[in-house]
Amino acid sequence: MSLKTLRLGAWVAVATLTLLLSGVMIYQSVYKGTEKSVVSAARLGAPFNLIDHNGNPISEKAFANHPTALFFGFTHCPEVCPTSLNELAILLDDLGEDGAPLKAFFVTVDPERDTPELMKNYVTAFSPRITGITGDPAEIAKLIKAWRVYAKKIPLDDGDYTMDHTASIYLVRRDGSFQGTIAFREDPKIAVQKLRRLAAGKAS
């Protein structure tokens, strides 16, 4: 066997080993990373003690054994919240009987201003099927963190403030695990399919 042939064989062996190791690293980074993300997503949420828009105590038990649509926002929201709540109300109506198992909640990210009375007037204007949740700011902050929601107070020039926050609707299975989201202004045909699958207990 010639020296040239030996060198070529060695080069091929090294190249093959490099590709193999690269493949293993890619597999680990992609698949294990995805698994980690899924596990993390499945653990969203935490116990809480707050108040619904009727002034009654409400906890995480309200989500138990019901497929749930969960949205975080505030009543002074200029666009995202009214748009999302209106679209959610329409989607729930479009589902008809298929959507009967679904529960829907609107959790304030601005408990300083959003009293139960204000929440009730605001939420029920969109749909009687959506329940507002407010209460102690510290408890709200814990719930926001547990759901990994982005919420930040933004000062305005007139001394008032607004809130910047996550615009997606969270979809939660009967067992409390996270199924997915409905994006802001998502195609209604896709959004209603997501809710139908959630209500039926089918994976996303």
ZABA-366216 format. One line per field, with one value per residue (C-alpha): residue in one letter; x, y, z. Coordinates in pm, 1 decimal, decimal comma. Each point is the difference from the previous one (the first is absolute). Layout:
! ZABA-366216
res: c(a|...)
u: c(X|...)
v: c(Y|...)
w: c(Z|...)
//
This chain:
! ZABA-366216
res: c(m|s|l|k|t|l|r|l|g|a|w|v|a|v|a|t|l|t|l|l|l|s|g|v|m|i|y|q|s|v|y|k|g|t|e|k|s|v|v|s|a|a|r|l|g|a|p|f|n|l|i|d|h|n|g|n|p|i|s|e|k|a|f|a|n|h|p|t|a|l|f|f|g|f|t|h|c|p|e|v|c|p|t|s|l|n|e|l|a|i|l|l|d|d|l|g|e|d|g|a|p|l|k|a|f|f|v|t|v|d|p|e|r|d|t|p|e|l|m|k|n|y|v|t|a|f|s|p|r|i|t|g|i|t|g|d|p|a|e|i|a|k|l|i|k|a|w|r|v|y|a|k|k|i|p|l|d|d|g|d|y|t|m|d|h|t|a|s|i|y|l|v|r|r|d|g|s|f|q|g|t|i|a|f|r|e|d|p|k|i|a|v|q|k|l|r|r|l|a|a|g|k|a|s)
u: c(0,0|140,3|65,6|-253,3|-267,3|76,4|-26,9|-329,9|-135,4|105,1|-161,3|-325,9|2,0|55,6|-270,1|-246,1|72,4|-39,7|-337,5|-111,2|96,6|-166,1|-316,4|-2,8|51,3|-277,7|-234,8|70,6|-41,0|-318,2|-185,8|107,7|-55,4|-347,9|-77,4|114,6|-221,3|-300,7|54,0|39,7|-312,3|-195,7|86,5|-143,2|-226,0|-8,1|-248,3|-156,4|-264,8|-170,2|-345,1|-230,1|-195,2|-294,5|218,8|13,0|320,6|157,2|298,6|174,1|-278,7|-219,1|213,3|-19,6|-171,4|-86,6|178,9|84,0|79,0|203,8|81,3|203,1|-80,1|-156,9|-315,3|175,9|164,1|-46,4|9,5|135,8|-239,1|-328,9|98,3|99,9|-302,7|-234,5|161,1|-11,8|-370,0|-69,2|201,1|-191,8|-328,0|122,2|83,2|-358,0|-56,1|352,3|130,7|-224,4|281,6|220,9|56,3|152,1|174,8|136,0|272,3|94,2|362,7|-110,3|-161,6|62,4|-278,3|-198,4|-251,5|-249,9|-277,6|205,0|105,6|-360,7|-126,3|287,1|5,6|-373,5|-28,7|179,1|-145,3|-173,4|220,6|320,8|87,1|221,0|264,7|160,8|110,4|311,5|284,4|252,3|-215,8|-51,8|377,5|53,3|-256,8|153,7|341,5|-135,5|-149,4|313,4|-204,0|175,5|-155,2|160,4|-132,9|76,8|-18,3|-178,3|81,8|-315,6|100,7|-227,8|122,4|-82,0|101,4|204,4|-81,8|-13,3|-271,6|-56,9|-287,9|123,3|-172,2|-3,2|-108,8|-236,1|294,0|148,4|280,3|78,7|-122,2|92,4|-102,2|-218,4|202,8|-123,1|-214,1|53,8|-198,0|-348,7|-20,5|320,0|-95,7|-338,6|164,7|238,1|-289,2|-201,8|291,2|53,6|-367,2|4,4|313,4|209,3|368,4|93,3)
v: c(0,0|339,1|288,6|205,3|-265,4|-15,2|375,9|-0,3|-274,9|186,6|319,6|-181,9|-155,5|336,5|164,5|-278,7|26,8|379,7|-30,4|-263,0|217,0|303,5|-201,3|-106,9|357,7|129,8|-274,3|83,2|374,2|-24,1|-295,5|26,7|374,6|-55,5|-256,1|245,4|272,7|-229,8|-109,3|362,1|102,4|-284,0|142,8|346,1|137,9|-19,0|7,4|341,5|170,9|290,2|146,5|-42,1|286,7|-74,4|50,7|-370,4|-185,7|-187,8|-233,0|-229,9|-251,6|201,3|-138,0|-360,8|-257,0|262,6|94,2|365,8|310,8|243,3|360,1|257,3|367,7|309,7|205,7|320,9|-179,7|204,6|-274,7|-347,8|-92,9|116,3|-153,7|-332,5|-23,5|84,2|-263,5|-256,3|71,2|-52,6|-322,2|-137,9|78,4|-159,0|-321,9|-45,1|-318,4|-118,2|275,9|-78,4|-154,3|306,7|258,2|340,7|237,0|353,0|60,1|361,3|109,5|330,7|-88,6|352,2|132,6|-307,7|-48,9|-287,1|244,2|152,1|-345,5|-120,0|296,1|-38,8|-377,3|-64,2|261,2|-253,6|-328,2|-141,0|-307,9|185,9|41,8|284,0|-62,8|266,5|39,8|55,1|141,4|-236,8|-301,8|133,3|43,5|-363,3|-119,9|207,3|-147,3|-354,1|27,4|172,3|295,0|322,5|300,5|339,4|337,4|274,4|362,3|253,8|367,4|111,3|-181,6|-296,9|-341,0|-286,5|-366,0|-187,4|-371,5|-335,1|3,0|-374,5|-205,4|-303,9|-333,0|-239,5|-364,2|-158,0|-135,0|349,5|-51,9|255,3|-79,8|310,1|356,3|207,5|289,7|357,8|36,2|-363,0|-129,6|-73,5|-331,3|-120,0|144,2|-173,0|-329,4|37,1|62,8|-288,5|-238,9|130,2|-46,2|-352,3|-93,5|-51,2|83,5|314,7)
w: c(0,0|-95,5|237,0|-192,7|53,6|372,4|31,8|-189,2|224,3|313,1|-127,0|-72,6|348,9|167,3|-211,2|81,5|373,6|-13,1|-171,6|251,8|298,0|-158,1|-48,8|362,8|115,9|-225,8|120,9|361,7|-46,6|-205,8|145,5|359,8|-13,9|-141,8|268,9|266,4|-147,9|-10,0|359,7|108,8|-187,6|160,5|342,8|-56,5|272,3|378,1|289,8|63,2|212,4|-173,5|-65,4|-300,4|-150,7|229,4|306,6|80,9|91,9|-290,0|-15,8|-245,3|71,9|-237,7|-284,5|118,4|-223,9|-259,3|-321,5|52,6|-204,0|208,8|-93,9|193,3|-52,9|156,9|-35,2|-105,9|-292,8|-319,0|-262,8|74,7|282,0|-152,0|-333,6|155,3|229,1|-285,2|-221,4|282,0|55,8|-371,5|-2,9|298,0|-176,0|-323,2|184,0|111,6|197,0|-81,5|224,1|297,4|210,9|-42,1|271,0|-72,0|240,9|-26,8|259,1|64,2|-9,1|155,3|334,5|134,1|-222,3|-97,1|280,4|-17,6|-96,1|-280,5|-119,6|-4,6|-202,1|-242,7|-48,6|-17,3|-274,8|-221,1|121,4|308,6|-43,5|85,8|368,9|118,5|266,5|218,7|360,4|207,5|-215,2|156,8|-87,8|-352,1|-36,4|106,1|-252,2|-278,6|77,0|22,6|-349,1|-133,4|-114,6|-88,2|177,7|55,7|115,2|-251,3|128,0|-221,8|-49,5|181,8|319,7|-65,5|-113,9|-231,3|1,5|-254,5|10,7|-176,6|-265,3|-46,0|135,3|193,9|-61,1|295,6|0,4|251,6|198,0|33,0|-252,4|-266,0|-353,4|-199,7|-75,8|-226,4|-131,2|-18,1|-314,2|-94,8|-297,6|146,8|-188,5|165,5|339,7|6,0|-95,3|294,9|238,4|-145,1|49,4|352,2|87,5|-143,6|192,6|-312,9|-15,4|-188,8)
//
